[in-house]
Amino acid sequence: MYSPNEIAALFTKLAKEQSQHLTHMQLQKLTYIAHGFKLAITRGQQGLISEPVNAWKFGPVIPSLYHALKTYGNGYVPELNMRINIDPEDAEIVRAVYETYGHLDGVSLSELTHRNGTPWHQTWIDYNGRNQVGAVIPDSAIRDYYTAYLGCGTAQGL
């Protein structure tokens, strides 16, 4: 697994290659979606990021990535210059997520991750019937959601 910053750095590199830019919110959501894809593809055996995803008011957030990028506010994040050492298969997942969702703005990506039944929704709204500020979204919930979303077969718990 990789640090969320390393995955975000790859997204900024891909955006730069397309003469595009990404915001902090886009990087949060794209990193989360890529993590979900990896969990679905591996049937939950391995995620993409090494840190948990939290349910915050405005959606799924990886706290360390939030703190690393918060200085950019709503503006564009420049290419993150850091060493990217990602397995080619995992890099292909990131590329596929970028090609599919990278054109969406942060608000649109946030709407995707806030839909009823999403892992964020399950954690934020349905967990014991009350909001769980900062509660960890279980990888099992992310796996199940993206397994169904991608049609990767039946995951445990579906």
N, C-alpha and C positions, 0 to 999 in steps of 0.2 A: 504494500500500500504506500501511498505517497502523501506528502504534506499537502493540505489544501492550497497553499501558496504556489506549490509547484504545478498543480493542475491549472490554477488561475493564470500562471505565467505562460503555460502552453496556450491557453485561450487567447491571451493578449498577443502572442506570437502569430497565431492563426489569423486574428483580426488584422494585424499589421500587414500580413501577406496579402490580404484582400483590400488593403487601403481603408480599413474600417477601424472603429474604436468601440470599446466596451466600457460601460459604467460599472461602478461597484456593485449595484444591484444585479446587473446582468451577470457579472462574474460569480456572485453568490448563487444565483439560480442555476446557471449553466454547470457549475461545479457540482451542485446537488443533483441535478438531473444525470450528469455523467456517472456519479456515484450510484444512482439508482439503476442505470443501465448495466453497470458492471455487476451489481448484486443480482440482477435478473439473469444476466448471461451465465454467471457462475453458479446459479441456483443458491445464492447466499453464502457460498463458500469463501468469497473474497470480495470486499468492497474496493473502491478506488482510493478513498481517502482514509487517513490514519486517525482521524478525530471524529467525534460524534457530531451529528447535526442537531441543532436545537430548534424548538418551536418558539419563535418570537412573534410578536404582534403582526409584523409585516411579512411573515412567512418563514420558511426554513432558512436558518442562518448557521454558518460555521463560525463560531465566535473568534477563533484566532485569525481567520481571514477577514472578518469584520474589523477587528482592531488593526490589522495590517493595512487596510484600504480606506478606513474611515476619513482620513485626511483629504481624500479626493471628493468627499461629499457626493453631490449629484453629477459631478463632471466626469469626463472621460479619464480612465486610468491608462497611463502610458504603458508601453510594453514593459513588463516586469523583467528586469535583467537579472536573472538568476540561472544557475545551472539546472537544466531540465534533463533528468535521467529517467525517462519513462519507457517501459517495455513497448516495443512497436505495436503489439496487440492492444495495449491499453491506450496508447496514443491514437490508435484508429478509433476507439470508442469516443475519445474526446473530439476527434475530428468529425465524426458522424454527428455528435451532439451539436457541434458548432455549425455544421452545414445545415442541420435541420432547424435549429432554434436560434442561431446567432443573429439572425436578422430581426428578431423580436426585441422590442425595447423592454426595459426593466419592469414596467407596469404590466405589460402583456405576459411576461414570464411569471410575474408574481400572481397574476390571475390564474395561470395554469396550475401553479402549486397550491392555490387556495381553494380549489374546487371541492365540493362535498365529496367525501370519501377518500381524499388524498391523505397520505401519512401525516402531513401537517395538520389537516382538519381533524383527523382522528385524535391526534395528540393535544392540539390546542383546545378544541371544543368538547370532544367526547370523553376525554380522560377523567373519570370519576365525576363527570357532570360539571366540571368547573375549568376555567382557563388555567393552563399550566405555564406560566411565564418562564421561559428558559428550559422547559422540560426537554429531555433528550427524545428525539424521534427514533424509535427502535429500528435498527437495520432490518429486522424481520418485516416490519410494516412497509418499509421502503422497498425491500425485495418483492414482497407480495404484490404491491401496487404496480411496480414496473414490470414484473413478470406478466401480469394480466395485460398491462398496457402494450407491451411489446409482443404479446402472444408467444411467449417462450415456453409454453407448456404449463402444467399445474405445479405451483409451488406449494410447499407445506403451508397449511393453514387456509388455503383457498377453498 
